[in-house]
């Protein structure tokens, strides 16, 4: 697997115990048919050691995409565009725990 054009920006506010994070890049693997790109559309905001409480990330493989939208520090909305026509075909709300990002 290869990660290319990777950019991570993080700003810490030690007084407010807040992190603001954005990332973008391309992931390539022999297990995938092509590349997967990801791009922060709205910065992720993390307070303390909690999950992000806001932010939005777009993940695309060239034929479909998932827009990950933070609803709060517990829930995340996944907006799935199965054919990249710009229309969200399915919306799923999951918890950060269900995504198992740790």
N, C-alpha and C positions, 0 to 999 in steps of 0.2 A: 504494500500500500504506500502511496505517496501523497503528501500534503504539499501543495504549491500555492504561490501567490498569497500566502497566509499573512494576514495582518490582524493584530490584536491590540486594541487600545484600552487602557484602564486608567481611571482617575480615582484616587482615594481622597476622601474627606474624613480625616481622623477625628475632627470635632463632631461631626454628625454620624460617624461610624458607617459611612455610605461608600459604596463602590459603584462607578458607572463604567460599563463594559460594552465594547462593540468588537465584532470579529467578522472577517470575510476570508474566503479562500476556495480552493478546489481540492477535492479528494478523489484520488484515482486508485483503483484496485483491480486486480485480475478477476475478482469475483463479481465485479460490476461490469455492465455493458456500457462503457463510457465513463464520463466524469460526473461527480456530484458537486455542485457549487453551493456555497452558503454565504449569506450577506445579511448583516444586521440592518433592519429598516428603521428601528427605533432602539436607542440604547437601552441595555438592560440595567436596572437599578437594583442593587442588593443592599439591604440594611442589615448590619451586623453579620451574623453567621447564618442568616435565613436564606430561603430561596429567593430568586428575583421577584420583585413586586410589580415590575413593569418592564416592557420590552417587546420587540418583535423581530423574528428571524425568518428569512425566506430560504428554503432548501429546494434545489431543483436538479433534476438529472437530465434535462434537455427534452424530456417527453411528458413530465408531470412535475408538480411542485407541492410543497407543504408550507403554509404560512403558520409559523408558531407564534401565537400571541399570548403574552402573559396577562391573565385576568387579575391575579393577585398572587400572594406568596404561597398559595395552596393549589390553585387551578390554572391550567394552560389550555388554550383553544387551538386545535389543529384544523386549519382550513385547507382542504385537499382539492387541488385542481388537477384532475386526472389526464387532461389532454392539452394543457397550457393555452386554453382559449381565453384566459382571464376571468373565468367564472369559477367560483368555489362550488364544487360539485357535492362535497360532503363536509360537514363540520362535526368534530368530535371534541368533547371537553374531557380532559383527564387531569389527574393530580400530578404534581411533581414526583410523588412516590411511584405512581404507575409508570412514569417515563424512566424511572430508575437511572438518573443521571449521575449518581454518586459512584 
